Amino acid sequence: MDEDAFWALIDELSRRPGDRDERLEWLTGRLLLRPAAESAVFQARLERACAVAQREDLWRAADRVEGGACTDDGFHYFTLWLVAQGSEVYGEVLDDPDALAGLPGIRALAGRPGDLWRDDEWPEWEELDYAAQDAFDELTGQEDDDGEQFLDAVEAAEEAAVAAGEWEEWELPEGHGPLGVGEFPAGQEFPGDWDFPAGRGLAGGRGEPELPGRRESEFPGGRVSEGEEGGGSRGSRSEGVALPRLTALFPVGAPAS
């Protein structure tokens, strides 16, 4: 599964009718039609797409929508949701996080208390992170191995992409990602420690894989979030990043609760 095939699946997922469970069932079904190794490649590409979106300005945009309540884990789930909007929306929001304000799903949340948002409305989609492993486990019969075979297959897919020259090892485009591998725009600093949700590497994967090329101590704050369950808030509200359209929709942040 190359990058075009990955985004073709994601784009079709973004257009599918039904609720999120139904759309995930469709995605898992499509992966089940392919060799198990392709589920691992899908996961590797999903993790990379999420990692590219792990930027301060995008966190501040998500935090603005969620009323200052976007946690470490919540931001990872936001990047999964963003990828699932399809390649066009993903690219537009990477170019300009304020473009979130033009999405109908975001506009529908404005002025409504967060505790009235339906699960399908939240701009977070944790469950997308598990679809590829569910397909892989079913195809390989490895449902009781704590995901070790899947994680090994994802790592192999990442290493294959590096060997093919498709990616540089654990390196993201300039100004992207929480790993300190790029230079962020002048004046921008990441709030908080940018810890990873428990058991995750770059941007996903369950278990505690060894990450090639970087020791755990090299990751800011390590790989396990501290503080409240679900990851602590990354810092103050969305200050210092120009988000005029989102600020107009969520002037003091959506009162998520």
N, C-alpha and C positions, 0 to 999 in steps of 0.2 A: 504494500500500500504506500504509494508515494504521496507527496504533499497535496497534489491535485485531487487524488482519490479521497484523502482524508477530508478535505474541505468540501468535496462533492457530497459526502455523507452528512457532514455538519449542515451544509446548506439545505439539503433535503429535510433533515431533522427540524431545522428552523421553520420550515413551511408546513410541517405535518399538522393535521387537525388533531383535536383531542387534548386531554390534559397531559401533564408531564409524565405520569405513569404510563399512559398509552404511548406516548412518544418514545419513552425509554424502552418499552417493550418492542416497538418497531425497530429501534436501533440495535438492541440485543439480537433480535431476529435476523437483521441484515448481517451482523458480525458472525452469527452462527452458520451462515451460508459460506463463509470463507475459512481458510485454514486457521488453526488456533494462533499461529505466529502472527497473523494479521491483526488479531485483537491486541496483542502486545505492541505492535507498531502503532496502532491507533492510539493506545494509551500514551506511548512515548510522544507522539505528536500533540496529543491533547495537553500533556504536561508542559511541553515546550511553549505552546500557544499561551497557556496560563502564565508561565514564567515571564514571557515577554510583556504581558500586561501588568505585572506586579511592579507598579511605579507609584511614586508618591502622588502625582497629580490625579491618577486614576483612583487611588485610595481616597483622596479628599473628595472626589466626585461621588464615590459610593457612600462615603461617610455623610456627605451633605444630604443625599437622598434618605439615608437611614437615620437621620437626626442625631448624628454624633455617636451612634451605637455600633459602628462597623468594627468588629473584633478582628483579631488575626485570622482565625478560622473563617469568619464571615467574609473577609476580603478574598480569601482563596475561593470560597463558594461563589462570590461575585464574579471572579474571573472565569469560572466555569460557566456561569450564566451568560457572561459576555460572549464567550466563544460560541455558545449555543445559539446566539442571535444570528449567526451566519457570517460569512467572510466579509460581506459589504459593510454591515454594521460594525463588526469587529475592527476593520480597518479605519472606518470613520471615527470611531471612539478613540482608537489609539492616536490618530492624528489630532483629535480635539476632544478631550473628555467632556467638554460642555455639550457636545453633540448628543449626549444621553438625554438632554432635555427635549429633543425632538422625537424620541421613541414613544409611541402610543402607550406602551406598558408603563413607562416611567411617568408620563403625564397623568395617567389614570390614578397614580398614588398621591398626587399633590393635594394638600389640604385635608387628607384623611388620616386619622390616627393609625399608627402602625398596628395596633392590636385588632384593627378591623381589616387589615390586609389578609387576603386568602393566601394559603401556602403557595399556590401557583402564581401569585402576583409578586411575591418577594423577589428582588433581583439577586437571588442566590440560588444555586442549584447543586447542592452537595451530591445528590444521587447520580448525577452524570459521571462522577468520578469512578463509579463502581460498575458501569455497564460493560466495559471491556473485560474486566476480571470475571464477571458473571458468565459471559460468553466463553471465555478461555477455560474456566473451571468446568463448564458443562462439556466442552469439546474434548478436554483432556481427562476428565474424571478425577481431577485433583481438588475436589471441594473441601477436603479435610486436611490440607497441608499448610494452613495458615497463610496461603498466598505466596509461599516462597518460590514455587515454580513460576508463577506469574511475574513476580518481581524480577527474577533472574531473566525471564524472557524480555521484559521491558528494558532492563539494563543492556541486554544483548542488542536490542533494536536501536537503542541510543548509540552504542558503540559502533554498530554497523553504519549508522548515519554519519558518525564522525569519520570512520575509515573511508567512507565514500566521498568525503569532502563536502557533504551537505551541510553539516554543522561543525563549528569549532567546539572542542570539548568544553562543556559547561560555560560557554561564553555566549552572551546575548548582545544584541545590537546596542550601540552606545546609548546610554541614558536609560536602559531598561533593566528591570530585575532587581531583586533585593540582595544580591550576593556580593556587591562591591566589585564586579568585574567590568563595569562600564563607568564612565564619568557622567554624573548627573548634571543637568543644566545649572548654570551659575545661580547660586542663591537657594537652591533646593536641597533640603536635607530630609532624610527619612525620620518621621517621628517614631519613638519607641525603638525596640530592638529588632523588629522585623523577624521575629521567630517564626519557624514553620510549625504548622499544626502537628501534633504528636504523630510520629510514624511516617512523616512525609519527607521527601527529598527536595528536589527543585520545586515541584508544584503539585505533587500527587503521589499515588502509590501507597499501598497499605503495608504495614510491617516496618521493620527497621533496616532497610538495605544499606550496605556500604556504598558510599558514593565515590566513584573513581575520580582521581585527580585532585580531590580536596579532602582534607581531614575535617572531621566534625567540628573541631575547635575553630576552623576557619570561617564557619558560617556565623554571621552576626547573631549572638545570643544562643547558638546551638540550634538543634532541630526540634526541640520540644518547647512549646509555649508554657509560660509560667503565668501565675495569677489566676483569675477566675476561670471556671470551666468554660470551654469553648474559645479560650484565648482572650487576653485582655484587650481593652481598647487601645488603638495605636497612638493616641495622643489627643490633642485638642481638636476642636471642630475645624471645618474647612476654611482655614485662614491662610492668606498668603498665596493662594492659587486663584487666578481669575476664572470664575465660573458664572458669568452674568445670567445666562438663561436658567441654569439650575438654581441660582440664588433667587431668581424671580419666582420660580415654582415652589421652592422650599426656603423661604426667607429666613427661617430660624431652624431649618432642618425639619424633616417629617418627624412628628412626635412618635417615633417607633417605640413600642413597649411590649 
